[in-house]
């Protein structure tokens, strides 16, 4: 494997508190040295004027394969990931069949290895078949390489099942990821329940549905001591509940996806199904609360929530179209444009939520540029202005409302194990 020298960039590594201009040498697939000078025997990447960061990690990705290859495949999803600057992604088990067996985990690993883009980790099912009734074979799934457990967009409704899962996963030091939603309070909803849904005559998804389950999950994590990660937080009350739990020293982590700090339910006035996501786009007060939660550390992670849908599925009437929005190739620019540029987050804080924080939650050897760490690097041009176009996407789907938007900042190089997997 050739030596690789990333030269002259602003190296920001939140895991080490590092923020300075220097050269980074990668040798034998691992970070070998700082301040190294070219000797003529290495490949040199000029990173002057750019940010050199640990490889970005996305812990909330729907790859759809097996079963829904019309939406996305492991190959196209991984290709989209490196185009977006991600060196590692963790995929959810809501496939057909669900990933609830060791064979299912191994299938994803084999397909990802064949694609040879980024590192693909598997988050396996909490319950058999994602039916919320019986625990999956947690031990065998861990042995196969599962890094965490979730039933994806199906919230774990049975509190006894979640309690046992939290307790059992302590044996393996694995987190349970749950998307808080009390289905009985949100069944049949299309968009956020509020003034806009009333005006449009659309059935609402109440924020109470998220808040009630957030409170329940926090309590169960408290009494079990289990590792709980709350996915896709979108409501102000949930942010406050998590904030209070953390202030009492409770071990819980939480994530937010870009739509919930960039868009509001006003967008649904267009009746464009690309704005239809779950949890739904909420009102401005909830958006402001999510941004505040990112600023004060209540929300630990920014995840894409990448949920590809084939074009014909999103072309249906709004109440019939499925939820979901792609995000791997737009997440970093949205963070730069809507969080860093306005001054809500500085670069080290934003990068921590996309590197070392998800790495620690999932127990990955990643998210850092420490000497000896894997040579996973994302090089970012923070000043590159560009327009989102579906013709640029490497994802198989293009279900995003951001097409035509002007963005600032983009990954220019994605390096995995010392190999350049993507170069813009």
Secondary structure as UniProt FT lines:
FT   STRAND          3..13
FT   TURN            14..17
FT   STRAND          18..27
FT   TURN            28..29
FT   STRAND          30..34
FT   STRAND          42..46
FT   TURN            48..49
FT   STRAND          51..54
FT   STRAND          56..62
FT   TURN            65..67
FT   TURN            69..71
FT   HELIX           74..83
FT   TURN            84..85
FT   STRAND          86..91
FT   HELIX           102..115
FT   STRAND          119..124
FT   HELIX           128..130
FT   HELIX           138..144
FT   STRAND          148..150
FT   TURN            152..153
FT   HELIX           159..170
FT   TURN            171..173
FT   STRAND          175..178
FT   HELIX           183..186
FT   TURN            187..188
FT   STRAND          191..192
FT   HELIX           195..200
FT   STRAND          204..205
FT   HELIX           207..224
FT   STRAND          228..230
FT   HELIX           236..247
FT   TURN            248..249
FT   STRAND          252..257
FT   HELIX           259..262
FT   HELIX           265..270
FT   HELIX           273..275
FT   HELIX           284..296
FT   STRAND          301..303
FT   STRAND          306..307
FT   HELIX           311..314
FT   TURN            318..320
FT   TURN            328..330
FT   HELIX           331..335
FT   HELIX           336..340
FT   TURN            341..343
FT   HELIX           347..352
FT   TURN            353..355
FT   HELIX           356..362
FT   TURN            371..372
FT   STRAND          377..387
FT   HELIX           390..392
FT   TURN            401..404
FT   STRAND          406..416
FT   TURN            417..418
FT   STRAND          419..423
//
